[in-house]
Amino acid sequence: MAIPTIDMVRTGQNINRLRKLAGVSVKDLQDVFGFATPQAIYKWQHGTALPTIDNLVVLASVLGVRVDDILVLTDAKISISA
């Protein structure tokens, strides 16, 4: 059975790409989210962390895309034992 999982690295690359396409700087996002430092945004872009659901919704709005456009999914194979 294949279960979709979030590819964190590719999602991070996608966040970076979409941010640049939208003409939004890391500093702009830092201000929108009220972060004291930009580290969280850099972690998102490097794929070492993902935005929380509420931050993901705001990010999609700021970038002018849907949440589904941000996330990159892959199929993970799992086996289910009876």
Distance bins in CASP14 RR format, pairs under 12 A and 6 or more apart:
PFRMAT RR
TARGET T0000
AUTHOR 0000-0000-0000
RMODE 2
METHOD distances of the structure
MODEL  1
1 75 0 0 0 0 1 0 0 0 0 0 0
1 76 0 0 0 0 1 0 0 0 0 0 0
1 77 1 0 0 1 0 0 0 0 0 0 0
1 78 1 0 1 0 0 0 0 0 0 0 0
1 79 1 0 0 1 0 0 0 0 0 0 0
1 80 1 0 0 1 0 0 0 0 0 0 0
1 81 0 0 0 0 0 1 0 0 0 0 0
2 73 0 0 0 0 0 1 0 0 0 0 0
2 74 0 0 0 0 1 0 0 0 0 0 0
2 75 1 1 0 0 0 0 0 0 0 0 0
2 76 1 0 0 1 0 0 0 0 0 0 0
2 77 1 0 1 0 0 0 0 0 0 0 0
2 78 1 0 0 1 0 0 0 0 0 0 0
2 79 0 0 0 0 0 1 0 0 0 0 0
2 80 0 0 0 0 0 1 0 0 0 0 0
3 73 0 0 0 0 1 0 0 0 0 0 0
3 74 0 0 0 0 1 0 0 0 0 0 0
3 75 1 0 0 1 0 0 0 0 0 0 0
3 76 1 0 1 0 0 0 0 0 0 0 0
3 77 0 0 0 0 1 0 0 0 0 0 0
3 78 1 0 1 0 0 0 0 0 0 0 0
3 79 0 0 0 0 0 1 0 0 0 0 0
3 80 0 0 0 0 0 1 0 0 0 0 0
4 68 0 0 0 0 0 1 0 0 0 0 0
4 71 0 0 0 0 1 0 0 0 0 0 0
4 72 0 0 0 0 0 1 0 0 0 0 0
4 73 1 0 1 0 0 0 0 0 0 0 0
4 74 1 0 0 1 0 0 0 0 0 0 0
4 75 1 0 1 0 0 0 0 0 0 0 0
4 76 1 0 0 1 0 0 0 0 0 0 0
4 77 0 0 0 0 0 1 0 0 0 0 0
4 78 0 0 0 0 0 1 0 0 0 0 0
5 11 0 0 0 0 0 1 0 0 0 0 0
5 50 0 0 0 0 0 1 0 0 0 0 0
5 71 0 0 0 0 0 1 0 0 0 0 0
5 72 0 0 0 0 0 1 0 0 0 0 0
5 73 1 0 0 1 0 0 0 0 0 0 0
5 74 1 0 1 0 0 0 0 0 0 0 0
5 75 1 0 0 1 0 0 0 0 0 0 0
5 76 1 0 1 0 0 0 0 0 0 0 0
5 77 0 0 0 0 0 1 0 0 0 0 0
5 78 0 0 0 0 1 0 0 0 0 0 0
6 12 0 0 0 0 1 0 0 0 0 0 0
6 14 0 0 0 0 0 1 0 0 0 0 0
6 15 0 0 0 0 0 1 0 0 0 0 0
6 44 0 0 0 0 0 1 0 0 0 0 0
6 47 0 0 0 0 1 0 0 0 0 0 0
6 49 0 0 0 0 0 1 0 0 0 0 0
6 50 1 0 0 1 0 0 0 0 0 0 0
6 51 0 0 0 0 0 1 0 0 0 0 0
6 53 0 0 0 0 0 1 0 0 0 0 0
6 56 0 0 0 0 0 1 0 0 0 0 0
6 67 0 0 0 0 0 1 0 0 0 0 0
6 68 0 0 0 0 0 1 0 0 0 0 0
6 70 0 0 0 0 1 0 0 0 0 0 0
6 71 1 0 1 0 0 0 0 0 0 0 0
6 72 1 0 0 1 0 0 0 0 0 0 0
6 73 1 0 0 1 0 0 0 0 0 0 0
6 74 1 0 0 1 0 0 0 0 0 0 0
6 75 0 0 0 0 0 1 0 0 0 0 0
6 76 0 0 0 0 0 1 0 0 0 0 0
7 13 0 0 0 0 1 0 0 0 0 0 0
7 14 0 0 0 0 1 0 0 0 0 0 0
7 47 0 0 0 0 1 0 0 0 0 0 0
7 50 0 0 0 0 0 1 0 0 0 0 0
7 70 0 0 0 0 0 1 0 0 0 0 0
7 71 0 0 0 0 1 0 0 0 0 0 0
7 72 1 0 1 0 0 0 0 0 0 0 0
7 73 1 0 0 1 0 0 0 0 0 0 0
7 74 1 0 1 0 0 0 0 0 0 0 0
7 75 0 0 0 0 0 1 0 0 0 0 0
7 76 0 0 0 0 1 0 0 0 0 0 0
8 14 0 0 0 0 0 1 0 0 0 0 0
8 15 0 0 0 0 0 1 0 0 0 0 0
8 43 0 0 0 0 1 0 0 0 0 0 0
8 44 0 0 0 0 1 0 0 0 0 0 0
8 45 0 0 0 0 0 1 0 0 0 0 0
8 46 0 0 0 0 1 0 0 0 0 0 0
8 47 1 0 1 0 0 0 0 0 0 0 0
8 48 1 0 0 1 0 0 0 0 0 0 0
8 49 1 0 0 1 0 0 0 0 0 0 0
8 50 1 0 0 1 0 0 0 0 0 0 0
8 51 0 0 0 0 0 1 0 0 0 0 0
8 70 0 0 0 0 0 1 0 0 0 0 0
8 71 0 0 0 0 1 0 0 0 0 0 0
8 72 0 0 0 0 1 0 0 0 0 0 0
8 73 0 0 0 0 0 1 0 0 0 0 0
8 74 0 0 0 0 0 1 0 0 0 0 0
9 15 0 0 0 0 0 1 0 0 0 0 0
9 16 0 0 0 0 0 1 0 0 0 0 0
9 43 0 0 0 0 0 1 0 0 0 0 0
9 44 0 0 0 0 0 1 0 0 0 0 0
9 45 0 0 0 0 0 1 0 0 0 0 0
9 46 1 0 0 1 0 0 0 0 0 0 0
9 47 1 0 1 0 0 0 0 0 0 0 0
9 48 0 0 0 0 1 0 0 0 0 0 0
9 49 0 0 0 0 0 1 0 0 0 0 0
9 50 0 0 0 0 0 1 0 0 0 0 0
9 72 0 0 0 0 1 0 0 0 0 0 0
9 74 0 0 0 0 0 1 0 0 0 0 0
10 16 0 0 0 0 0 1 0 0 0 0 0
10 17 0 0 0 0 0 1 0 0 0 0 0
10 45 0 0 0 0 0 1 0 0 0 0 0
10 46 0 0 0 0 0 1 0 0 0 0 0
10 47 0 0 0 0 1 0 0 0 0 0 0
10 50 0 0 0 0 0 1 0 0 0 0 0
10 70 0 0 0 0 0 1 0 0 0 0 0
10 71 0 0 0 0 1 0 0 0 0 0 0
10 72 1 1 0 0 0 0 0 0 0 0 0
10 73 0 0 0 0 1 0 0 0 0 0 0
10 74 1 0 0 1 0 0 0 0 0 0 0
11 17 0 0 0 0 0 1 0 0 0 0 0
11 18 0 0 0 0 0 1 0 0 0 0 0
11 43 0 0 0 0 0 1 0 0 0 0 0
11 44 0 0 0 0 1 0 0 0 0 0 0
11 45 0 0 0 0 1 0 0 0 0 0 0
11 46 0 0 0 0 0 1 0 0 0 0 0
11 47 1 0 0 1 0 0 0 0 0 0 0
11 48 0 0 0 0 0 1 0 0 0 0 0
11 49 0 0 0 0 0 1 0 0 0 0 0
11 50 1 0 0 1 0 0 0 0 0 0 0
11 51 0 0 0 0 1 0 0 0 0 0 0
11 56 0 0 0 0 1 0 0 0 0 0 0
11 59 0 0 0 0 0 1 0 0 0 0 0
11 67 0 0 0 0 0 1 0 0 0 0 0
11 68 0 0 0 0 0 1 0 0 0 0 0
11 69 0 0 0 0 0 1 0 0 0 0 0
11 70 1 0 0 1 0 0 0 0 0 0 0
11 71 1 0 1 0 0 0 0 0 0 0 0
11 72 1 0 1 0 0 0 0 0 0 0 0
11 73 0 0 0 0 1 0 0 0 0 0 0
11 74 0 0 0 0 0 1 0 0 0 0 0
12 18 0 0 0 0 1 0 0 0 0 0 0
12 19 0 0 0 0 1 0 0 0 0 0 0
12 41 0 0 0 0 0 1 0 0 0 0 0
12 42 0 0 0 0 0 1 0 0 0 0 0
12 43 0 0 0 0 1 0 0 0 0 0 0
12 44 1 0 1 0 0 0 0 0 0 0 0
12 45 1 0 1 0 0 0 0 0 0 0 0
12 46 1 0 0 1 0 0 0 0 0 0 0
12 47 1 0 1 0 0 0 0 0 0 0 0
12 48 0 0 0 0 1 0 0 0 0 0 0
12 49 0 0 0 0 1 0 0 0 0 0 0
12 50 0 0 0 0 1 0 0 0 0 0 0
12 51 0 0 0 0 1 0 0 0 0 0 0
12 56 0 0 0 0 0 1 0 0 0 0 0
12 59 0 0 0 0 0 1 0 0 0 0 0
12 70 0 0 0 0 1 0 0 0 0 0 0
12 71 0 0 0 0 1 0 0 0 0 0 0
12 72 1 0 0 1 0 0 0 0 0 0 0
13 19 0 0 0 0 0 1 0 0 0 0 0
13 20 0 0 0 0 0 1 0 0 0 0 0
13 44 0 0 0 0 0 1 0 0 0 0 0
13 45 1 0 0 1 0 0 0 0 0 0 0
13 46 0 0 0 0 1 0 0 0 0 0 0
13 47 1 0 0 1 0 0 0 0 0 0 0
13 70 0 0 0 0 0 1 0 0 0 0 0
13 71 0 0 0 0 0 1 0 0 0 0 0
13 72 1 0 0 1 0 0 0 0 0 0 0
14 20 0 0 0 0 0 1 0 0 0 0 0
14 21 0 0 0 0 0 1 0 0 0 0 0
14 44 0 0 0 0 1 0 0 0 0 0 0
14 45 0 0 0 0 1 0 0 0 0 0 0
14 47 0 0 0 0 1 0 0 0 0 0 0
14 50 0 0 0 0 0 1 0 0 0 0 0
14 51 0 0 0 0 0 1 0 0 0 0 0
14 56 0 0 0 0 0 1 0 0 0 0 0
14 59 0 0 0 0 0 1 0 0 0 0 0
14 60 0 0 0 0 0 1 0 0 0 0 0
14 63 0 0 0 0 0 1 0 0 0 0 0
14 65 0 0 0 0 1 0 0 0 0 0 0
14 67 0 0 0 0 0 1 0 0 0 0 0
14 68 0 0 0 0 0 1 0 0 0 0 0
14 69 0 0 0 0 1 0 0 0 0 0 0
14 70 1 0 0 1 0 0 0 0 0 0 0
14 71 1 0 0 1 0 0 0 0 0 0 0
14 72 1 0 1 0 0 0 0 0 0 0 0
14 73 0 0 0 0 0 1 0 0 0 0 0
15 21 0 0 0 0 0 1 0 0 0 0 0
15 22 0 0 0 0 0 1 0 0 0 0 0
15 24 0 0 0 0 0 1 0 0 0 0 0
15 26 0 0 0 0 0 1 0 0 0 0 0
15 29 0 0 0 0 1 0 0 0 0 0 0
15 40 0 0 0 0 0 1 0 0 0 0 0
15 41 0 0 0 0 1 0 0 0 0 0 0
15 42 0 0 0 0 0 1 0 0 0 0 0
15 43 0 0 0 0 0 1 0 0 0 0 0
15 44 1 0 1 0 0 0 0 0 0 0 0
15 45 1 0 1 0 0 0 0 0 0 0 0
15 46 0 0 0 0 1 0 0 0 0 0 0
15 47 0 0 0 0 1 0 0 0 0 0 0
15 48 0 0 0 0 0 1 0 0 0 0 0
15 49 0 0 0 0 0 1 0 0 0 0 0
15 50 0 0 0 0 1 0 0 0 0 0 0
15 51 0 0 0 0 1 0 0 0 0 0 0
15 55 0 0 0 0 0 1 0 0 0 0 0
15 56 0 0 0 0 1 0 0 0 0 0 0
15 59 1 0 0 1 0 0 0 0 0 0 0
15 60 0 0 0 0 0 1 0 0 0 0 0
15 62 0 0 0 0 0 1 0 0 0 0 0
15 63 0 0 0 0 1 0 0 0 0 0 0
15 65 0 0 0 0 0 1 0 0 0 0 0
15 67 0 0 0 0 0 1 0 0 0 0 0
15 69 0 0 0 0 0 1 0 0 0 0 0
15 70 1 0 0 1 0 0 0 0 0 0 0
15 71 0 0 0 0 1 0 0 0 0 0 0
15 72 0 0 0 0 1 0 0 0 0 0 0
16 22 0 0 0 0 0 1 0 0 0 0 0
16 23 0 0 0 0 0 1 0 0 0 0 0
16 24 0 0 0 0 0 1 0 0 0 0 0
16 25 0 0 0 0 0 1 0 0 0 0 0
16 26 0 0 0 0 1 0 0 0 0 0 0
16 29 0 0 0 0 0 1 0 0 0 0 0
16 41 0 0 0 0 1 0 0 0 0 0 0
16 42 0 0 0 0 1 0 0 0 0 0 0
16 43 0 0 0 0 0 1 0 0 0 0 0
16 44 0 0 0 0 1 0 0 0 0 0 0
16 45 1 0 1 0 0 0 0 0 0 0 0
16 46 0 0 0 0 1 0 0 0 0 0 0
16 47 0 0 0 0 1 0 0 0 0 0 0
16 59 0 0 0 0 0 1 0 0 0 0 0
16 63 0 0 0 0 0 1 0 0 0 0 0
16 70 0 0 0 0 0 1 0 0 0 0 0
16 72 0 0 0 0 0 1 0 0 0 0 0
17 23 0 0 0 0 0 1 0 0 0 0 0
17 24 0 0 0 0 0 1 0 0 0 0 0
17 45 0 0 0 0 1 0 0 0 0 0 0
17 63 0 0 0 0 1 0 0 0 0 0 0
17 65 0 0 0 0 0 1 0 0 0 0 0
17 69 0 0 0 0 0 1 0 0 0 0 0
17 70 0 0 0 0 0 1 0 0 0 0 0
17 72 0 0 0 0 0 1 0 0 0 0 0
18 24 0 0 0 0 1 0 0 0 0 0 0
18 29 0 0 0 0 0 1 0 0 0 0 0
18 44 0 0 0 0 0 1 0 0 0 0 0
18 45 0 0 0 0 0 1 0 0 0 0 0
18 56 0 0 0 0 0 1 0 0 0 0 0
18 59 0 0 0 0 1 0 0 0 0 0 0
18 60 0 0 0 0 1 0 0 0 0 0 0
18 62 0 0 0 0 1 0 0 0 0 0 0
18 63 1 0 1 0 0 0 0 0 0 0 0
18 64 0 0 0 0 1 0 0 0 0 0 0
18 65 1 0 1 0 0 0 0 0 0 0 0
18 66 0 0 0 0 0 1 0 0 0 0 0
18 67 0 0 0 0 0 1 0 0 0 0 0
18 69 1 0 0 1 0 0 0 0 0 0 0
18 70 1 0 0 1 0 0 0 0 0 0 0
18 71 0 0 0 0 0 1 0 0 0 0 0
18 72 0 0 0 0 0 1 0 0 0 0 0
19 25 1 0 0 1 0 0 0 0 0 0 0
19 26 1 0 0 1 0 0 0 0 0 0 0
19 27 0 0 0 0 0 1 0 0 0 0 0
19 28 0 0 0 0 1 0 0 0 0 0 0
19 29 1 0 0 1 0 0 0 0 0 0 0
19 30 0 0 0 0 0 1 0 0 0 0 0
19 32 0 0 0 0 0 1 0 0 0 0 0
19 38 0 0 0 0 0 1 0 0 0 0 0
19 41 0 0 0 0 1 0 0 0 0 0 0
19 42 0 0 0 0 0 1 0 0 0 0 0
19 44 0 0 0 0 1 0 0 0 0 0 0
19 45 1 0 0 1 0 0 0 0 0 0 0
19 51 0 0 0 0 0 1 0 0 0 0 0
19 59 0 0 0 0 1 0 0 0 0 0 0
19 60 0 0 0 0 0 1 0 0 0 0 0
19 62 0 0 0 0 1 0 0 0 0 0 0
19 63 1 0 0 1 0 0 0 0 0 0 0
19 64 0 0 0 0 0 1 0 0 0 0 0
19 65 0 0 0 0 0 1 0 0 0 0 0
19 70 0 0 0 0 0 1 0 0 0 0 0
20 26 0 0 0 0 0 1 0 0 0 0 0
20 28 0 0 0 0 0 1 0 0 0 0 0
20 29 0 0 0 0 0 1 0 0 0 0 0
20 45 0 0 0 0 0 1 0 0 0 0 0
20 63 0 0 0 0 1 0 0 0 0 0 0
21 63 1 0 0 1 0 0 0 0 0 0 0
21 64 0 0 0 0 1 0 0 0 0 0 0
21 65 0 0 0 0 1 0 0 0 0 0 0
21 69 0 0 0 0 0 1 0 0 0 0 0
21 70 0 0 0 0 0 1 0 0 0 0 0
22 28 0 0 0 0 1 0 0 0 0 0 0
22 29 0 0 0 0 1 0 0 0 0 0 0
22 32 0 0 0 0 0 1 0 0 0 0 0
22 59 0 0 0 0 0 1 0 0 0 0 0
22 60 0 0 0 0 0 1 0 0 0 0 0
22 61 0 0 0 0 0 1 0 0 0 0 0
22 62 1 0 0 1 0 0 0 0 0 0 0
22 63 1 0 1 0 0 0 0 0 0 0 0
22 64 1 0 0 1 0 0 0 0 0 0 0
22 65 0 0 0 0 1 0 0 0 0 0 0
22 69 0 0 0 0 0 1 0 0 0 0 0
22 70 0 0 0 0 0 1 0 0 0 0 0
23 29 0 0 0 0 0 1 0 0 0 0 0
23 62 0 0 0 0 0 1 0 0 0 0 0
23 63 0 0 0 0 1 0 0 0 0 0 0
23 64 0 0 0 0 0 1 0 0 0 0 0
24 30 0 0 0 0 0 1 0 0 0 0 0
24 31 0 0 0 0 0 1 0 0 0 0 0
24 32 0 0 0 0 1 0 0 0 0 0 0
24 33 0 0 0 0 0 1 0 0 0 0 0
24 41 0 0 0 0 0 1 0 0 0 0 0
24 58 0 0 0 0 0 1 0 0 0 0 0
24 59 0 0 0 0 1 0 0 0 0 0 0
24 61 0 0 0 0 0 1 0 0 0 0 0
24 62 1 0 0 1 0 0 0 0 0 0 0
24 63 1 0 0 1 0 0 0 0 0 0 0
24 64 0 0 0 0 1 0 0 0 0 0 0
24 65 0 0 0 0 0 1 0 0 0 0 0
25 31 0 0 0 0 1 0 0 0 0 0 0
25 32 0 0 0 0 0 1 0 0 0 0 0
25 38 0 0 0 0 1 0 0 0 0 0 0
25 41 0 0 0 0 1 0 0 0 0 0 0
25 62 0 0 0 0 0 1 0 0 0 0 0
26 32 0 0 0 0 0 1 0 0 0 0 0
26 33 0 0 0 0 0 1 0 0 0 0 0
26 35 0 0 0 0 1 0 0 0 0 0 0
26 37 0 0 0 0 0 1 0 0 0 0 0
26 38 1 0 1 0 0 0 0 0 0 0 0
26 39 0 0 0 0 0 1 0 0 0 0 0
26 40 0 0 0 0 0 1 0 0 0 0 0
26 41 1 0 1 0 0 0 0 0 0 0 0
26 42 1 0 0 1 0 0 0 0 0 0 0
26 43 0 0 0 0 0 1 0 0 0 0 0
26 44 0 0 0 0 1 0 0 0 0 0 0
26 45 1 0 0 1 0 0 0 0 0 0 0
26 46 0 0 0 0 0 1 0 0 0 0 0
27 33 0 0 0 0 0 1 0 0 0 0 0
27 34 0 0 0 0 0 1 0 0 0 0 0
27 35 0 0 0 0 0 1 0 0 0 0 0
27 37 0 0 0 0 0 1 0 0 0 0 0
27 38 1 0 0 1 0 0 0 0 0 0 0
27 41 0 0 0 0 1 0 0 0 0 0 0
27 42 0 0 0 0 0 1 0 0 0 0 0
28 34 0 0 0 0 0 1 0 0 0 0 0
28 35 0 0 0 0 0 1 0 0 0 0 0
28 38 0 0 0 0 0 1 0 0 0 0 0
28 41 0 0 0 0 1 0 0 0 0 0 0
28 59 0 0 0 0 0 1 0 0 0 0 0
28 62 1 0 0 1 0 0 0 0 0 0 0
28 63 0 0 0 0 0 1 0 0 0 0 0
29 35 0 0 0 0 1 0 0 0 0 0 0
29 37 0 0 0 0 0 1 0 0 0 0 0
29 38 1 0 0 1 0 0 0 0 0 0 0
29 39 0 0 0 0 0 1 0 0 0 0 0
29 40 0 0 0 0 1 0 0 0 0 0 0
29 41 1 0 1 0 0 0 0 0 0 0 0
29 42 0 0 0 0 0 1 0 0 0 0 0
29 44 0 0 0 0 1 0 0 0 0 0 0
29 45 0 0 0 0 1 0 0 0 0 0 0
29 51 0 0 0 0 1 0 0 0 0 0 0
29 55 0 0 0 0 1 0 0 0 0 0 0
29 58 0 0 0 0 1 0 0 0 0 0 0
29 59 1 0 0 1 0 0 0 0 0 0 0
29 61 0 0 0 0 0 1 0 0 0 0 0
29 62 1 0 0 1 0 0 0 0 0 0 0
29 63 0 0 0 0 1 0 0 0 0 0 0
30 36 0 0 0 0 1 0 0 0 0 0 0
30 37 1 0 0 1 0 0 0 0 0 0 0
30 38 1 0 1 0 0 0 0 0 0 0 0
30 39 0 0 0 0 1 0 0 0 0 0 0
30 40 0 0 0 0 1 0 0 0 0 0 0
30 41 1 0 0 1 0 0 0 0 0 0 0
30 42 0 0 0 0 1 0 0 0 0 0 0
30 44 0 0 0 0 0 1 0 0 0 0 0
30 55 0 0 0 0 0 1 0 0 0 0 0
30 62 0 0 0 0 0 1 0 0 0 0 0
31 37 0 0 0 0 0 1 0 0 0 0 0
31 38 0 0 0 0 1 0 0 0 0 0 0
31 41 0 0 0 0 0 1 0 0 0 0 0
31 62 0 0 0 0 0 1 0 0 0 0 0
32 38 0 0 0 0 0 1 0 0 0 0 0
32 40 0 0 0 0 0 1 0 0 0 0 0
32 41 0 0 0 0 1 0 0 0 0 0 0
32 51 0 0 0 0 0 1 0 0 0 0 0
32 55 0 0 0 0 1 0 0 0 0 0 0
32 58 1 0 0 1 0 0 0 0 0 0 0
32 59 0 0 0 0 1 0 0 0 0 0 0
32 60 0 0 0 0 0 1 0 0 0 0 0
32 61 0 0 0 0 1 0 0 0 0 0 0
32 62 1 0 1 0 0 0 0 0 0 0 0
32 63 0 0 0 0 0 1 0 0 0 0 0
33 39 0 0 0 0 0 1 0 0 0 0 0
33 40 1 0 0 1 0 0 0 0 0 0 0
33 41 1 0 0 1 0 0 0 0 0 0 0
33 44 0 0 0 0 0 1 0 0 0 0 0
33 51 0 0 0 0 1 0 0 0 0 0 0
33 52 0 0 0 0 0 1 0 0 0 0 0
33 54 0 0 0 0 0 1 0 0 0 0 0
33 55 1 0 0 1 0 0 0 0 0 0 0
33 56 0 0 0 0 0 1 0 0 0 0 0
33 57 0 0 0 0 0 1 0 0 0 0 0
33 58 1 0 0 1 0 0 0 0 0 0 0
33 59 0 0 0 0 1 0 0 0 0 0 0
33 61 0 0 0 0 0 1 0 0 0 0 0
33 62 0 0 0 0 1 0 0 0 0 0 0
34 40 0 0 0 0 1 0 0 0 0 0 0
34 41 0 0 0 0 0 1 0 0 0 0 0
34 55 0 0 0 0 0 1 0 0 0 0 0
34 58 0 0 0 0 0 1 0 0 0 0 0
35 41 1 0 0 1 0 0 0 0 0 0 0
35 42 0 0 0 0 0 1 0 0 0 0 0
35 43 0 0 0 0 0 1 0 0 0 0 0
35 44 0 0 0 0 0 1 0 0 0 0 0
35 51 0 0 0 0 0 1 0 0 0 0 0
35 55 0 0 0 0 1 0 0 0 0 0 0
35 58 0 0 0 0 0 1 0 0 0 0 0
37 43 0 0 0 0 0 1 0 0 0 0 0
38 44 0 0 0 0 0 1 0 0 0 0 0
38 45 0 0 0 0 1 0 0 0 0 0 0
38 46 0 0 0 0 0 1 0 0 0 0 0
39 45 0 0 0 0 0 1 0 0 0 0 0
39 46 0 0 0 0 0 1 0 0 0 0 0
39 48 0 0 0 0 0 1 0 0 0 0 0
39 49 0 0 0 0 1 0 0 0 0 0 0
40 46 0 0 0 0 0 1 0 0 0 0 0
40 47 0 0 0 0 0 1 0 0 0 0 0
40 48 0 0 0 0 0 1 0 0 0 0 0
40 49 1 0 0 1 0 0 0 0 0 0 0
40 50 0 0 0 0 0 1 0 0 0 0 0
40 51 1 0 0 1 0 0 0 0 0 0 0
40 52 0 0 0 0 1 0 0 0 0 0 0
40 55 0 0 0 0 1 0 0 0 0 0 0
40 59 0 0 0 0 0 1 0 0 0 0 0
41 47 0 0 0 0 0 1 0 0 0 0 0
41 48 0 0 0 0 0 1 0 0 0 0 0
41 49 0 0 0 0 1 0 0 0 0 0 0
41 50 0 0 0 0 0 1 0 0 0 0 0
41 51 0 0 0 0 1 0 0 0 0 0 0
41 55 0 0 0 0 1 0 0 0 0 0 0
41 59 0 0 0 0 1 0 0 0 0 0 0
41 62 0 0 0 0 0 1 0 0 0 0 0
42 48 0 0 0 0 1 0 0 0 0 0 0
42 49 0 0 0 0 1 0 0 0 0 0 0
43 49 1 1 0 0 0 0 0 0 0 0 0
43 50 0 0 0 0 1 0 0 0 0 0 0
43 51 0 0 0 0 1 0 0 0 0 0 0
43 55 0 0 0 0 0 1 0 0 0 0 0
44 50 1 0 0 1 0 0 0 0 0 0 0
44 51 1 0 1 0 0 0 0 0 0 0 0
44 52 0 0 0 0 0 1 0 0 0 0 0
44 55 0 0 0 0 1 0 0 0 0 0 0
44 56 0 0 0 0 1 0 0 0 0 0 0
44 59 0 0 0 0 1 0 0 0 0 0 0
44 63 0 0 0 0 0 1 0 0 0 0 0
44 70 0 0 0 0 1 0 0 0 0 0 0
44 71 0 0 0 0 0 1 0 0 0 0 0
45 51 0 0 0 0 0 1 0 0 0 0 0
45 59 0 0 0 0 0 1 0 0 0 0 0
45 70 0 0 0 0 0 1 0 0 0 0 0
47 71 0 0 0 0 0 1 0 0 0 0 0
47 72 0 0 0 0 0 1 0 0 0 0 0
49 55 0 0 0 0 0 1 0 0 0 0 0
49 56 0 0 0 0 0 1 0 0 0 0 0
50 56 1 0 0 1 0 0 0 0 0 0 0
50 59 0 0 0 0 0 1 0 0 0 0 0
50 67 0 0 0 0 0 1 0 0 0 0 0
50 70 0 0 0 0 1 0 0 0 0 0 0
50 71 0 0 0 0 1 0 0 0 0 0 0
50 72 0 0 0 0 0 1 0 0 0 0 0
51 57 0 0 0 0 1 0 0 0 0 0 0
51 58 0 0 0 0 1 0 0 0 0 0 0
51 59 1 0 1 0 0 0 0 0 0 0 0
51 60 0 0 0 0 1 0 0 0 0 0 0
51 62 0 0 0 0 0 1 0 0 0 0 0
51 63 0 0 0 0 0 1 0 0 0 0 0
51 67 0 0 0 0 1 0 0 0 0 0 0
51 70 0 0 0 0 1 0 0 0 0 0 0
51 71 0 0 0 0 1 0 0 0 0 0 0
52 58 0 0 0 0 1 0 0 0 0 0 0
52 59 0 0 0 0 1 0 0 0 0 0 0
53 59 0 0 0 0 0 1 0 0 0 0 0
53 60 0 0 0 0 0 1 0 0 0 0 0
53 67 0 0 0 0 1 0 0 0 0 0 0
53 70 0 0 0 0 0 1 0 0 0 0 0
53 71 0 0 0 0 0 1 0 0 0 0 0
54 60 0 0 0 0 0 1 0 0 0 0 0
54 61 0 0 0 0 0 1 0 0 0 0 0
54 67 0 0 0 0 0 1 0 0 0 0 0
55 61 0 0 0 0 0 1 0 0 0 0 0
55 62 0 0 0 0 0 1 0 0 0 0 0
55 67 0 0 0 0 0 1 0 0 0 0 0
55 70 0 0 0 0 0 1 0 0 0 0 0
56 62 0 0 0 0 0 1 0 0 0 0 0
56 63 0 0 0 0 0 1 0 0 0 0 0
56 65 0 0 0 0 0 1 0 0 0 0 0
56 66 0 0 0 0 0 1 0 0 0 0 0
56 67 1 0 1 0 0 0 0 0 0 0 0
56 68 0 0 0 0 0 1 0 0 0 0 0
56 69 0 0 0 0 0 1 0 0 0 0 0
56 70 1 0 0 1 0 0 0 0 0 0 0
56 71 1 0 0 1 0 0 0 0 0 0 0
57 63 0 0 0 0 0 1 0 0 0 0 0
57 64 0 0 0 0 0 1 0 0 0 0 0
57 65 0 0 0 0 0 1 0 0 0 0 0
57 66 0 0 0 0 1 0 0 0 0 0 0
57 67 1 0 0 1 0 0 0 0 0 0 0
57 68 0 0 0 0 0 1 0 0 0 0 0
57 70 0 0 0 0 1 0 0 0 0 0 0
57 71 0 0 0 0 0 1 0 0 0 0 0
58 64 0 0 0 0 0 1 0 0 0 0 0
58 65 0 0 0 0 0 1 0 0 0 0 0
58 67 0 0 0 0 0 1 0 0 0 0 0
58 70 0 0 0 0 0 1 0 0 0 0 0
59 65 0 0 0 0 1 0 0 0 0 0 0
59 66 0 0 0 0 0 1 0 0 0 0 0
59 67 0 0 0 0 1 0 0 0 0 0 0
59 69 0 0 0 0 0 1 0 0 0 0 0
59 70 1 0 0 1 0 0 0 0 0 0 0
59 71 0 0 0 0 0 1 0 0 0 0 0
60 66 1 0 1 0 0 0 0 0 0 0 0
60 67 1 0 1 0 0 0 0 0 0 0 0
60 68 0 0 0 0 1 0 0 0 0 0 0
60 69 1 0 0 1 0 0 0 0 0 0 0
60 70 1 0 1 0 0 0 0 0 0 0 0
60 71 0 0 0 0 1 0 0 0 0 0 0
61 67 0 0 0 0 1 0 0 0 0 0 0
61 69 0 0 0 0 0 1 0 0 0 0 0
61 70 0 0 0 0 0 1 0 0 0 0 0
62 70 0 0 0 0 0 1 0 0 0 0 0
63 69 0 0 0 0 1 0 0 0 0 0 0
63 70 1 0 0 1 0 0 0 0 0 0 0
64 70 0 0 0 0 0 1 0 0 0 0 0
65 71 0 0 0 0 0 1 0 0 0 0 0
67 73 0 0 0 0 0 1 0 0 0 0 0
END
